[in-house]
Amino acid sequence: MGNASANVVAVTVFTKVLIYAYYGGRAECHVRRWPVPVVPVDLTSEYPSVDALLGIWDALTAASLSIEGATDDIRALLGNVNLEDLFRPACWKQFNFYAQIVPNGDALPVRSVYDDKSGTCNIGLNTLHWKQPMWVAGPDLIAIVLLSDRVPHIQEAFRIVPNGKQRGLRSTKLRGGYRDRSQKGRFLHPSHRISQGE
């Protein structure tokens, strides 16, 4: 009984960290209530490419996930990362982590209202000073290091470790054209090229 409640607390804290550290883009609709041709799947843009490079598909298809403390590893990684590492796909799986920092002039994504007329929140890369610790995703911390040439103090860091694969996974078609045929079980790999009828 004690283990079950401890697991619930761990999952709840873990989920809050992931939500807090997520700074995804937003979508807008400029043409409403008018039939227009659309293609709802964008398989060659930044999100799928970064997901593939970071190994997110392994976590999405895992039978279970565990959390591995990685504070010392992340401090070392951030102390040595350079621009050339971003051009080596093999390096990217190391960037899949979350770390807690106290922002002290670091360039971080900040969700705020930037235009008084719109009243809509957007995300901007801003110099942030804040007295409270905050969780930041690995790629955003890599950007801090490369943009400022300094490493923020990492209070704590962890990695998500996928364990096994879910049963019953099968290939699927998107838009009737793309079927995942990867022998490595990845939905999309940065080297895949998509064409109609493939």
VENJO-V299749 format. One record per pair of residues at least 24 apart in sequence whose C-alpha atoms are under 8 Angstrom apart, sorted by the first residue. I is the first residue (numbers start at 1). GAP is how many residues later the second one is. D is the distance in Angstrom with one decimal. If there is no record, write none. Layout:
i->I gap->GAP d->D
i->I gap->GAP d->D
This chain:
i->17 gap->118 d->6.3
i->20 gap->115 d->6.7
i->20 gap->116 d->7.9
i->21 gap->77 d->7.8
i->21 gap->114 d->5.5
i->21 gap->115 d->4.9
i->21 gap->116 d->5.5
i->22 gap->114 d->7.9
i->22 gap->115 d->7.2
i->23 gap->86 d->6.9
i->23 gap->88 d->7.7
i->23 gap->100 d->7.4
i->25 gap->98 d->7.5
i->26 gap->96 d->7.9
i->41 gap->133 d->8.0
i->41 gap->134 d->8.0
i->43 gap->145 d->8.0
i->43 gap->151 d->7.7
i->44 gap->149 d->8.0
i->44 gap->150 d->7.9
i->48 gap->140 d->6.9
i->48 gap->142 d->8.0
i->49 gap->139 d->7.7
i->49 gap->140 d->7.0
i->49 gap->141 d->5.3
i->52 gap->134 d->7.6
i->52 gap->135 d->7.9
i->52 gap->136 d->6.1
i->52 gap->137 d->5.4
i->52 gap->138 d->6.5
i->53 gap->36 d->6.3
i->53 gap->37 d->7.9
i->53 gap->39 d->5.6
i->53 gap->40 d->6.4
i->53 gap->136 d->7.5
i->53 gap->137 d->7.1
i->54 gap->38 d->5.3
i->54 gap->39 d->4.5
i->54 gap->40 d->7.6
i->54 gap->41 d->6.7
i->54 gap->42 d->5.6
i->55 gap->38 d->6.0
i->55 gap->41 d->7.7
i->57 gap->129 d->6.2
i->57 gap->130 d->6.7
i->58 gap->104 d->6.2
i->58 gap->107 d->7.9
i->58 gap->128 d->7.4
i->59 gap->101 d->7.6
i->59 gap->102 d->7.3
i->59 gap->103 d->5.0
i->61 gap->104 d->5.7
i->61 gap->105 d->5.7
i->61 gap->108 d->8.0
i->62 gap->100 d->5.3
i->62 gap->101 d->5.6
i->62 gap->102 d->5.4
i->62 gap->103 d->4.3
i->62 gap->104 d->5.4
i->63 gap->99 d->7.5
i->63 gap->100 d->5.9
i->63 gap->101 d->5.2
i->63 gap->102 d->4.7
i->63 gap->103 d->4.3
i->63 gap->104 d->7.6
i->64 gap->98 d->6.2
i->64 gap->99 d->5.2
i->64 gap->100 d->6.9
i->64 gap->101 d->7.8
i->65 gap->95 d->6.6
i->65 gap->96 d->5.6
i->65 gap->97 d->4.7
i->65 gap->98 d->5.7
i->66 gap->94 d->6.0
i->66 gap->95 d->5.1
i->66 gap->96 d->6.6
i->66 gap->97 d->7.4
i->67 gap->91 d->6.5
i->67 gap->92 d->5.8
i->67 gap->93 d->5.0
i->67 gap->94 d->6.0
i->68 gap->90 d->5.4
i->68 gap->91 d->5.2
i->68 gap->92 d->6.4
i->68 gap->93 d->6.7
i->69 gap->87 d->8.0
i->69 gap->88 d->6.1
i->69 gap->89 d->4.4
i->69 gap->90 d->6.5
i->70 gap->86 d->7.7
i->70 gap->87 d->5.2
i->70 gap->88 d->4.7
i->70 gap->89 d->6.4
i->71 gap->28 d->7.7
i->71 gap->83 d->7.1
i->71 gap->84 d->7.4
i->71 gap->85 d->5.2
i->71 gap->86 d->4.4
i->71 gap->87 d->6.6
i->74 gap->80 d->7.9
i->74 gap->83 d->6.8
i->75 gap->79 d->6.5
i->78 gap->63 d->7.9
i->78 gap->64 d->6.7
i->78 gap->67 d->6.9
i->78 gap->73 d->6.4
i->79 gap->72 d->6.4
i->81 gap->61 d->7.4
i->81 gap->64 d->7.8
i->81 gap->65 d->8.0
i->82 gap->64 d->6.7
i->83 gap->63 d->6.8
i->95 gap->43 d->5.1
i->95 gap->44 d->5.9
i->95 gap->47 d->7.6
i->96 gap->41 d->7.6
i->96 gap->42 d->5.6
i->96 gap->43 d->7.3
i->96 gap->63 d->6.7
i->96 gap->64 d->7.7
i->97 gap->40 d->6.1
i->97 gap->41 d->4.9
i->97 gap->60 d->7.1
i->97 gap->61 d->5.8
i->97 gap->62 d->4.6
i->97 gap->63 d->6.9
i->98 gap->37 d->6.6
i->98 gap->38 d->5.7
i->98 gap->39 d->4.6
i->98 gap->40 d->5.4
i->98 gap->59 d->5.6
i->98 gap->60 d->5.6
i->98 gap->61 d->6.5
i->99 gap->36 d->5.5
i->99 gap->37 d->5.5
i->99 gap->38 d->6.5
i->99 gap->39 d->7.0
i->99 gap->55 d->6.4
i->99 gap->56 d->7.3
i->99 gap->57 d->5.6
i->99 gap->58 d->4.0
i->99 gap->59 d->6.5
i->100 gap->33 d->6.2
i->100 gap->34 d->5.3
i->100 gap->35 d->4.3
i->100 gap->36 d->6.2
i->100 gap->54 d->5.9
i->100 gap->55 d->5.5
i->100 gap->56 d->5.3
i->100 gap->57 d->6.2
i->101 gap->32 d->5.3
i->101 gap->33 d->5.6
i->101 gap->34 d->6.5
i->101 gap->35 d->7.4
i->101 gap->51 d->6.8
i->101 gap->52 d->6.0
i->101 gap->53 d->5.2
i->101 gap->54 d->5.7
i->101 gap->55 d->7.6
i->102 gap->27 d->8.0
i->102 gap->28 d->6.5
i->102 gap->29 d->6.3
i->102 gap->30 d->5.9
i->102 gap->31 d->4.4
i->102 gap->32 d->6.2
i->102 gap->50 d->8.0
i->102 gap->51 d->7.3
i->103 gap->25 d->5.9
i->103 gap->26 d->5.2
i->103 gap->27 d->5.4
i->103 gap->28 d->7.3
i->103 gap->29 d->8.0
i->103 gap->30 d->7.3
i->103 gap->31 d->7.6
i->103 gap->49 d->7.5
i->104 gap->24 d->6.4
i->104 gap->25 d->4.7
i->104 gap->26 d->6.6
i->104 gap->48 d->7.8
i->105 gap->24 d->5.1
i->106 gap->38 d->6.3
i->106 gap->42 d->7.7
i->106 gap->46 d->7.4
i->107 gap->37 d->5.7
i->107 gap->40 d->7.7
i->107 gap->41 d->7.7
i->108 gap->32 d->6.9
i->108 gap->36 d->7.0
i->109 gap->31 d->7.7
